Amino acid sequence: MIVRDPRDVVIRPVVSEKSYAAIDANVYTFVVRADANKVEVRQAVEAIFNVKVVNVNTLNRQGKRRRNRRTGGWGSRPGHKRAIVTLAEGDSIEIFGG
């Protein structure tokens, strides 16, 4: 198993209405490396934010198909992997400085 720096596994938090609504239930969403597994994500979040992780779910999001206006051809936006992390009762992450 490759040992990575935790900040190389967790890339950034997801900023959306759905992820903000889940914060009330102690669930946070992050964009992670495409080759990261659930164990690596759990260890990275616990190391970076000093919290206890109860559950990790991952999903791969395919990039949207986009049309090039200049050439008329098709391309796509890049896909990414997300991790939905549930924290233990009483733990929280102050992602946005608030």
C-alpha positions as CSV (number, residue, x, y, z in Angstrom):
1,M,0.0,0.0,0.0
2,I,1.3,3.4,-0.9
3,V,1.6,5.9,2.0
4,R,0.4,9.3,0.8
5,D,0.2,12.7,2.5
6,P,-3.4,13.2,3.7
7,R,-3.7,16.5,1.8
8,D,-2.9,14.6,-1.5
9,V,-5.9,12.3,-0.9
10,V,-8.5,15.0,0.0
11,I,-8.5,17.7,-2.7
12,R,-11.3,20.1,-1.8
13,P,-14.7,20.2,-0.2
14,V,-17.8,20.2,-2.4
15,V,-19.7,23.5,-2.4
16,S,-23.3,22.9,-3.3
17,E,-26.8,23.3,-1.7
18,K,-27.1,19.6,-1.2
19,S,-23.7,19.3,0.6
20,Y,-24.6,22.4,2.8
21,A,-27.9,20.8,3.8
22,A,-26.0,17.6,4.8
23,I,-23.7,19.4,7.1
24,D,-26.6,19.7,9.6
25,A,-26.6,15.8,9.8
26,N,-22.8,15.8,10.3
27,V,-22.2,14.6,6.7
28,Y,-19.5,16.3,4.6
29,T,-18.6,15.9,0.9
30,F,-15.1,16.1,-0.5
31,V,-13.5,15.7,-4.0
32,V,-10.8,13.1,-3.6
33,R,-8.1,11.4,-5.8
34,A,-9.5,9.1,-8.4
35,D,-7.4,6.2,-7.1
36,A,-8.1,6.7,-3.4
37,N,-10.1,4.1,-1.5
38,K,-12.4,4.4,1.5
39,V,-9.7,3.5,4.0
40,E,-7.4,6.2,2.7
41,V,-10.1,8.8,2.7
42,R,-11.1,7.9,6.3
43,Q,-7.5,8.2,7.5
44,A,-6.9,11.5,5.6
45,V,-10.0,13.2,7.0
46,E,-9.2,12.1,10.5
47,A,-5.6,13.3,10.2
48,I,-6.4,16.7,8.6
49,F,-9.4,17.7,10.7
50,N,-8.8,15.8,13.9
51,V,-12.3,14.2,14.0
52,K,-13.7,10.6,14.2
53,V,-15.1,9.3,10.9
54,V,-18.0,6.8,11.2
55,N,-18.8,6.1,7.6
56,V,-17.3,6.8,4.1
57,N,-19.2,6.5,0.8
58,T,-17.5,7.1,-2.5
59,L,-18.9,7.8,-6.0
60,N,-17.3,8.5,-9.4
61,R,-18.9,11.4,-11.3
62,Q,-18.5,11.4,-15.0
63,G,-17.7,14.7,-16.7
64,K,-20.5,16.4,-18.7
65,R,-20.5,16.2,-22.5
66,R,-19.9,19.7,-23.9
67,R,-20.0,21.0,-27.5
68,N,-17.2,23.1,-28.8
69,R,-18.7,26.3,-30.4
70,R,-15.8,27.0,-32.6
71,T,-15.3,23.6,-34.3
72,G,-18.7,22.1,-33.7
73,G,-17.1,19.0,-32.2
74,W,-17.8,17.4,-28.9
75,G,-15.6,17.2,-25.8
76,S,-16.1,16.6,-22.1
77,R,-15.5,18.2,-18.8
78,P,-13.2,16.2,-16.5
79,G,-14.8,13.6,-14.2
80,H,-13.9,13.3,-10.5
81,K,-14.4,11.1,-7.5
82,R,-16.4,12.3,-4.4
83,A,-16.3,11.0,-0.9
84,I,-19.3,11.5,1.4
85,V,-18.0,11.3,5.0
86,T,-20.2,10.9,8.1
87,L,-18.6,12.1,11.4
88,A,-19.2,10.8,14.9
89,E,-21.7,12.6,17.1
90,G,-20.3,15.8,18.5
91,D,-17.5,16.2,15.9
92,S,-17.7,18.9,13.2
93,I,-15.5,20.5,10.6
94,E,-15.3,24.3,10.1
95,I,-14.6,24.1,6.4
96,F,-15.7,27.6,5.5
97,G,-14.2,29.5,8.4
98,G,-17.5,29.9,10.2
